[in-house]
Amino acid sequence: MHTMTSVARYNVAAAVRAALLDGDASQLPDDLVTTVADGSPPPSRYSSWSSQLTSLIAACRRGDPVQVARAMTLCHQEPWRGINLGGWLLLERGPSYPLFEPYPRVSSEWALLKKGLSVEALEQHRGQHFTERDFREIRECGFNAVRIPFGYWVVRQPQAGEPYVGPALEVLDQAVEWAGQYQLQVLLDLHGNPGGESGDHPCGRANPRWTWRNWRFEESLEVLAEVAQRYGGYEHVTGLQVCNEPSEKVPVDTLVNFYTRAIATIRSNGMPASRVAVVLPIYREHRAPEIREAWVAGGHVHSGHDNVAFDLHFYHSLGGYAGNLAHARHCAATRKHGRVLA
C-alpha cells in the first residue's frame, strides 16, 4: 500500500482547509473534490488517515479555528507514542539519582555542580545514562518516539558565573543518530532556558529569588534557532518544545508573545510546519483557559501557526495530593485527564 509522506499529507490538508475556509480550491486534489463538497468518504489512497481528514473537513465546516488547527496537526503526523529520556542532559534528582545520592539536600544540576560534582563524573553520566541499547529496546517495545530534555548549556557556552558544563552537542547529536537508526521520532525539549523558565529545579536551578524577568527570552530564541538549524535536516526530528514548565508568575501576554516569536524563529531556521511540531507548554491545567483566550484574542490561530501543540502536565505519582489517592480515584483522574487531552 502506498503511504503518503508527512509533507504530502500536510499539503493535502492545507489544500482542504483553503478550499473550505478561503474558497480557494486551486490546490485541492481532483479525487477529493466530491469529498469536500458533500462529505462522502475519502478515496482509498487516503485510507491510512481518512478519519483525520474527515475530522478536518468537519472542523472547517463548523468554523472552529482551534479544532481546525488541531485537526491539521493530526492529519499529517503520526502521533508520538514514546518515552521521555529524563535526567540525561539536564540532571534531576529522580532520574539522575546516583549523582545526587551523596548530596541529600540538593535538588538541581546547578546546586549539584556547586557542591562539587566533578566534570569527569558529569561527562561519564552523559556517556552512559542512555545508550544505543536503550533506543533499540524502546523501539522493540513498540514505541515510535523519544523526548530528549536538555538544558541550554548543552547547545552553547553557559553564561559567565553559571556552574553548568557545556556545550555537549556531541551527546545530543548521538542521541538523534540513534533515534534515526531505530526509526524513532524525536521531540527535542529545551527543558532549561537561559535564566530559567521558573525558579524550580526542573529547569536546572532551584532559585527562590527567581522572577520572570530572569528568563533571558532573547537568548532563548537564539538557542532555539541554533537547534532548528542543526537538526532541521533530520526527517525523524518531528518536534521542538520551546520550554518545559513555565512559571505561573510569567504574565500570560509575555508568555504568548514569547511563544509566537519562538514559532517564527523555529520555522525560519529550517523546521517547517509540514514536518516539525512546535510544542508550547501550558503546564498546569487551570492555566489553559487564560492562555487559550490570549492565543485566540491575539489572532494566532489564523496566523499560519500550523502544527503547533499545547502541552499539559498531569502528575499522578509525585506525592502530595496525588500520593494520597486510592487506586479507584487515580483511575478516575486518569479518565478525566484523558477527556481533557482529547
VOGURO-312625 format. One record per residue (C-alpha): x, y, z. Coordinates in Angstrom, 2 decimals, m for minus. Example, Ala and Ser with C-alpha at 12.3 -4.5 7.8 and 13.67 -1.06 7.14 Angstrom:
REM residues 2
(pt (12.30,m4.50,7.80))
(pt (13.67,m1.06,7.14))
This chain:
REM residues 342
(pt (0.00,0.00,0.00))
(pt (1.30,3.44,m0.89))
(pt (1.80,5.64,2.20))
(pt (1.92,9.39,1.84))
(pt (4.83,11.23,3.43))
(pt (4.06,13.70,6.21))
(pt (4.82,16.58,3.84))
(pt (2.41,15.25,1.21))
(pt (m0.29,14.79,3.83))
(pt (0.31,18.32,5.10))
(pt (m0.08,19.72,1.59))
(pt (m3.35,17.86,1.10))
(pt (m4.69,19.02,4.46))
(pt (m3.70,22.62,3.70))
(pt (m5.50,22.40,0.35))
(pt (m8.66,21.10,2.04))
(pt (m8.55,23.91,4.58))
(pt (m8.05,26.52,1.85))
(pt (m10.96,25.15,m0.16))
(pt (m13.39,25.19,2.76))
(pt (m12.31,28.30,4.64))
(pt (m10.88,30.54,1.92))
(pt (m12.86,29.39,m1.11))
(pt (m9.62,28.56,m2.93))
(pt (m9.77,25.07,m4.42))
(pt (m6.87,25.55,m6.81))
(pt (m4.61,23.11,m4.94))
(pt (m7.29,20.59,m4.00))
(pt (m6.59,17.11,m5.44))
(pt (m9.20,16.13,m8.02))
(pt (m10.15,12.98,m6.15))
(pt (m11.10,14.99,m3.06))
(pt (m13.44,17.46,m4.74))
(pt (m16.50,15.29,m4.11))
(pt (m15.45,14.52,m0.52))
(pt (m15.07,18.19,0.29))
(pt (m18.31,19.10,m1.47))
(pt (m20.68,16.55,0.05))
(pt (m18.81,14.84,2.89))
(pt (m18.53,11.46,1.17))
(pt (m15.74,9.14,2.37))
(pt (m12.22,9.94,1.11))
(pt (m10.90,7.70,m1.69))
(pt (m8.89,4.60,m0.86))
(pt (m5.47,6.22,m1.24))
(pt (m6.24,8.25,1.87))
(pt (m7.28,5.19,3.86))
(pt (m4.36,5.36,6.33))
(pt (m5.57,8.77,7.56))
(pt (m9.15,9.04,6.37))
(pt (m10.53,9.60,9.89))
(pt (m8.20,12.56,10.43))
(pt (m9.10,14.00,7.04))
(pt (m12.81,13.61,7.79))
(pt (m12.30,15.37,11.14))
(pt (m10.54,18.25,9.40))
(pt (m13.40,18.69,6.94))
(pt (m15.93,18.66,9.78))
(pt (m13.92,21.21,11.78))
(pt (m13.67,23.50,8.77))
(pt (m17.42,23.27,8.21))
(pt (m18.03,24.22,11.87))
(pt (m15.63,27.14,11.52))
(pt (m13.95,26.38,14.85))
(pt (m10.36,27.69,14.48))
(pt (m9.00,25.72,17.44))
(pt (m10.40,22.43,16.17))
(pt (m9.20,23.20,12.65))
(pt (m5.66,23.74,13.96))
(pt (m5.83,20.50,15.96))
(pt (m7.17,18.55,13.00))
(pt (m4.43,19.92,10.75))
(pt (m1.79,18.59,13.11))
(pt (m3.38,15.17,13.39))
(pt (m3.74,14.91,9.61))
(pt (m0.11,14.89,8.68))
(pt (1.89,13.49,11.56))
(pt (1.87,10.10,13.24))
(pt (1.15,10.74,16.93))
(pt (4.06,10.33,19.30))
(pt (3.89,7.23,21.48))
(pt (7.14,7.37,23.27))
(pt (9.50,7.59,26.19))
(pt (10.92,10.62,27.96))
(pt (14.71,10.38,28.31))
(pt (14.88,12.44,31.50))
(pt (17.87,13.06,33.72))
(pt (20.37,12.74,30.87))
(pt (21.16,16.21,29.53))
(pt (19.57,18.07,32.42))
(pt (20.08,16.49,35.82))
(pt (17.11,15.90,38.13))
(pt (17.13,14.06,41.42))
(pt (14.72,11.34,40.32))
(pt (16.10,10.07,37.01))
(pt (19.70,11.12,37.84))
(pt (19.57,9.81,41.42))
(pt (23.05,8.17,41.58))
(pt (24.69,11.57,41.17))
(pt (22.50,13.09,43.88))
(pt (22.84,10.34,46.50))
(pt (25.90,11.89,48.22))
(pt (24.03,15.21,48.47))
(pt (20.63,14.55,50.12))
(pt (19.62,18.22,50.31))
(pt (20.50,19.09,46.71))
(pt (17.71,19.13,44.10))
(pt (19.13,20.74,40.94))
(pt (22.01,20.46,38.48))
(pt (23.16,23.97,39.44))
(pt (23.43,23.10,43.13))
(pt (24.99,19.70,42.43))
(pt (27.80,21.31,40.46))
(pt (28.23,23.98,43.12))
(pt (28.53,21.23,45.74))
(pt (31.41,19.66,43.88))
(pt (30.18,17.17,41.27))
(pt (33.21,16.78,39.02))
(pt (33.26,17.44,35.30))
(pt (34.56,13.90,34.85))
(pt (31.60,12.41,36.70))
(pt (29.16,14.51,34.70))
(pt (30.72,13.53,31.40))
(pt (30.68,9.87,32.40))
(pt (26.98,10.19,33.21))
(pt (26.28,11.81,29.86))
(pt (28.11,8.99,28.11))
(pt (26.36,6.16,29.96))
(pt (22.93,7.23,31.21))
(pt (21.31,6.20,27.93))
(pt (23.00,4.14,25.22))
(pt (22.20,2.72,21.81))
(pt (20.78,m0.35,23.53))
(pt (18.09,1.78,25.19))
(pt (16.96,3.20,21.86))
(pt (16.77,m0.29,20.38))
(pt (14.74,m1.59,23.30))
(pt (12.38,1.40,23.17))
(pt (11.64,0.53,19.56))
(pt (11.31,m3.19,20.33))
(pt (8.69,m2.32,22.95))
(pt (6.52,m0.80,20.23))
(pt (7.14,2.89,20.87))
(pt (7.77,5.28,18.00))
(pt (9.29,8.36,19.64))
(pt (11.61,9.75,22.29))
(pt (11.52,13.10,24.05))
(pt (15.00,14.42,24.84))
(pt (15.11,17.16,27.50))
(pt (18.25,19.29,27.61))
(pt (19.50,22.48,29.19))
(pt (20.51,25.41,27.03))
(pt (24.11,24.84,28.15))
(pt (24.16,21.65,26.10))
(pt (23.82,23.82,22.98))
(pt (26.07,26.77,23.84))
(pt (28.57,28.04,26.37))
(pt (26.93,28.82,29.72))
(pt (26.82,32.44,30.84))
(pt (29.79,33.60,32.91))
(pt (29.27,32.77,36.58))
(pt (26.95,29.82,35.93))
(pt (28.31,26.41,37.01))
(pt (26.84,24.48,34.09))
(pt (29.18,22.41,31.93))
(pt (28.78,22.78,28.20))
(pt (28.30,22.72,25.37))
(pt (27.78,18.98,24.86))
(pt (26.23,18.83,21.41))
(pt (28.08,15.65,20.57))
(pt (25.85,13.78,23.05))
(pt (22.66,15.26,21.60))
(pt (23.92,14.52,18.09))
(pt (24.48,10.89,19.05))
(pt (21.00,10.63,20.55))
(pt (19.43,11.93,17.34))
(pt (21.50,9.49,15.27))
(pt (20.49,6.52,17.43))
(pt (16.84,7.52,17.18))
(pt (17.06,7.60,13.41))
(pt (18.80,4.25,13.36))
(pt (15.82,2.68,15.15))
(pt (13.08,4.60,13.33))
(pt (12.13,6.69,16.34))
(pt (10.74,10.18,16.03))
(pt (12.48,12.79,18.19))
(pt (10.90,15.57,20.23))
(pt (13.70,17.90,21.29))
(pt (12.86,19.67,24.54))
(pt (14.62,22.87,25.66))
(pt (13.99,21.90,29.28))
(pt (16.20,24.57,30.82))
(pt (16.06,28.01,29.21))
(pt (18.65,30.75,29.76))
(pt (17.80,32.29,33.13))
(pt (15.19,29.60,33.73))
(pt (11.51,29.49,32.80))
(pt (10.81,29.15,36.51))
(pt (12.61,29.16,39.82))
(pt (12.16,25.40,40.23))
(pt (14.74,22.65,39.84))
(pt (13.36,21.05,36.63))
(pt (14.82,23.93,34.61))
(pt (18.28,23.36,36.12))
(pt (18.25,25.59,39.20))
(pt (16.04,25.93,42.26))
(pt (16.11,29.67,42.91))
(pt (13.62,31.11,45.42))
(pt (14.55,34.65,44.33))
(pt (13.74,33.97,40.70))
(pt (11.38,36.36,38.90))
(pt (10.07,36.05,35.38))
(pt (12.45,38.83,34.31))
(pt (15.33,36.43,34.96))
(pt (14.22,34.43,31.92))
(pt (16.51,35.61,29.12))
(pt (13.96,35.46,26.30))
(pt (16.20,36.79,23.53))
(pt (18.90,34.26,24.29))
(pt (16.28,31.52,24.41))
(pt (15.26,32.41,20.86))
(pt (18.89,32.26,19.79))
(pt (19.21,28.77,21.26))
(pt (16.03,27.61,19.50))
(pt (17.40,28.99,16.22))
(pt (20.63,27.04,16.69))
(pt (18.75,23.84,17.46))
(pt (16.45,24.28,14.45))
(pt (19.39,24.90,12.14))
(pt (21.34,21.93,13.45))
(pt (18.56,19.33,13.41))
(pt (16.15,20.66,10.79))
(pt (17.58,18.34,8.17))
(pt (16.70,15.17,10.08))
(pt (13.40,13.79,8.83))
(pt (12.79,11.93,12.11))
(pt (13.14,15.07,14.26))
(pt (9.45,15.93,14.30))
(pt (9.11,18.19,17.33))
(pt (10.79,21.02,19.21))
(pt (9.49,22.06,22.63))
(pt (10.39,25.66,23.48))
(pt (10.49,25.28,27.28))
(pt (9.34,22.83,29.94))
(pt (7.16,24.15,32.76))
(pt (6.90,27.95,32.66))
(pt (6.14,29.58,35.98))
(pt (2.67,30.97,36.53))
(pt (4.44,34.19,37.52))
(pt (5.16,34.81,33.84))
(pt (2.37,37.15,32.63))
(pt (0.21,35.42,30.07))
(pt (0.78,38.11,27.43))
(pt (4.54,37.83,27.91))
(pt (4.39,34.05,27.59))
(pt (2.21,34.14,24.46))
(pt (4.49,36.76,22.90))
(pt (7.49,34.52,23.51))
(pt (5.65,31.55,22.06))
(pt (4.71,33.33,18.84))
(pt (8.28,34.58,18.39))
(pt (9.60,31.10,19.11))
(pt (7.38,29.61,16.38))
(pt (8.60,32.19,13.86))
(pt (12.22,31.56,14.87))
(pt (11.94,27.80,14.50))
(pt (10.14,28.00,11.17))
(pt (12.64,30.46,9.70))
(pt (15.60,28.34,10.73))
(pt (14.84,25.10,8.97))
(pt (11.98,23.33,10.75))
(pt (8.85,23.65,8.57))
(pt (5.28,23.11,9.73))
(pt (4.95,20.32,7.21))
(pt (7.25,18.14,9.30))
(pt (8.03,19.59,12.74))
(pt (5.58,20.32,15.55))
(pt (6.34,23.21,17.88))
(pt (5.32,22.35,21.44))
(pt (4.20,25.18,23.72))
(pt (3.77,24.25,27.39))
(pt (0.77,25.40,29.36))
(pt (1.96,23.15,32.21))
(pt (m0.93,23.19,34.72))
(pt (m4.48,22.58,33.54))
(pt (m6.06,25.53,35.35))
(pt (m3.98,27.97,33.29))
(pt (m5.24,26.62,29.98))
(pt (m8.32,28.91,29.65))
(pt (m6.37,32.16,30.01))
(pt (m3.64,31.05,27.61))
(pt (m6.21,29.85,25.09))
(pt (m8.09,33.15,25.40))
(pt (m4.92,35.18,24.87))
(pt (m3.91,32.98,21.94))
(pt (m7.25,33.36,20.17))
(pt (m7.59,37.07,21.02))
(pt (m4.17,37.73,19.54))
(pt (m5.24,36.21,16.24))
(pt (m2.61,33.50,16.47))
(pt (m4.98,30.71,15.42))
(pt (m5.22,32.38,12.00))
(pt (m1.55,33.40,11.76))
(pt (m0.25,30.38,9.90))
(pt (0.83,28.61,13.07))
(pt (0.25,25.12,11.73))
(pt (1.50,22.05,13.57))
(pt (1.61,23.69,16.98))
(pt (0.72,21.76,20.12))
(pt (m0.03,23.00,23.63))
(pt (1.40,20.82,26.39))
(pt (m0.30,19.96,29.69))
(pt (1.44,18.08,32.51))
(pt (m0.61,15.77,34.71))
(pt (1.12,14.17,37.69))
(pt (m0.20,11.07,39.44))
(pt (2.80,9.86,41.41))
(pt (4.83,12.67,42.91))
(pt (3.43,12.79,46.44))
(pt (1.16,15.42,47.93))
(pt (m2.47,15.16,46.88))
(pt (m1.79,12.50,44.24))
(pt (0.13,10.38,46.71))
(pt (m2.91,10.06,48.97))
(pt (m5.40,8.96,46.32))
(pt (m6.85,5.46,46.37))
(pt (m6.44,3.36,43.24))
(pt (m10.02,3.95,42.07))
(pt (m9.60,7.71,42.34))
(pt (m6.35,7.53,40.39))
(pt (m8.24,5.71,37.64))
(pt (m11.00,8.34,37.70))
(pt (m8.43,11.14,37.50))
(pt (m6.74,9.42,34.57))
(pt (m10.03,9.17,32.70))
(pt (m10.74,12.84,33.35))
(pt (m7.32,13.88,32.10))
(pt (m7.84,11.74,29.01))
(pt (m11.01,13.67,28.25))
(pt (m9.17,16.98,28.70))
(pt (m6.43,15.94,26.29))
(pt (m8.92,14.66,23.74))
